[in-house]
Amino acid sequence: MDAEDSRDVDPFGADVASAWRESEANFFRLLDSSPDAFVLHRERRIVYTRSRAYSRCSATRLSPRSPGDPIFEFVSTAYRALVADRVFQT
């Protein structure tokens, strides 16, 4: 059975994808309504920044182009150890 046939077998595929997109949109709305500044990362690379984070950091260190940048690039050296502890928590 190829990939095209497997889509025909899964009657819930479209519903699951739609629910996933809706859940993700709700999650980001929740993040955007937070009064806190924060940065989400994956493997120490920025994937999302809360808009309030821009006002807390200089524009040269954190900008809308930041996704994909290393998270430590915009963290002050005075706080890197603290941030590293938080990032590497399991």
ChimeraX attribute file (.defattr): number of C-alpha atoms within 10 A of each C-alpha:
attribute: neighborCount
match mode: 1-to-1
recipient: residues
	/A:1	5
	/A:2	6
	/A:3	7
	/A:4	8
	/A:5	9
	/A:6	11
	/A:7	12
	/A:8	10
	/A:9	9
	/A:10	9
	/A:11	10
	/A:12	11
	/A:13	13
	/A:14	11
	/A:15	10
	/A:16	11
	/A:17	11
	/A:18	12
	/A:19	12
	/A:20	12
	/A:21	12
	/A:22	11
	/A:23	12
	/A:24	12
	/A:25	12
	/A:26	12
	/A:27	11
	/A:28	13
	/A:29	11
	/A:30	10
	/A:31	17
	/A:32	16
	/A:33	10
	/A:34	13
	/A:35	9
	/A:36	12
	/A:37	16
	/A:38	17
	/A:39	16
	/A:40	13
	/A:41	17
	/A:42	12
	/A:43	10
	/A:44	15
	/A:45	17
	/A:46	19
	/A:47	16
	/A:48	17
	/A:49	20
	/A:50	18
	/A:51	18
	/A:52	15
	/A:53	16
	/A:54	17
	/A:55	12
	/A:56	12
	/A:57	15
	/A:58	11
	/A:59	12
	/A:60	8
	/A:61	12
	/A:62	20
	/A:63	16
	/A:64	10
	/A:65	8
	/A:66	18
	/A:67	17
	/A:68	13
	/A:69	15
	/A:70	16
	/A:71	23
	/A:72	15
	/A:73	14
	/A:74	17
	/A:75	16
	/A:76	12
	/A:77	11
	/A:78	8
	/A:79	10
	/A:80	15
	/A:81	12
	/A:82	10
	/A:83	15
	/A:84	14
	/A:85	10
	/A:86	10
	/A:87	14
	/A:88	9
	/A:89	6
	/A:90	5
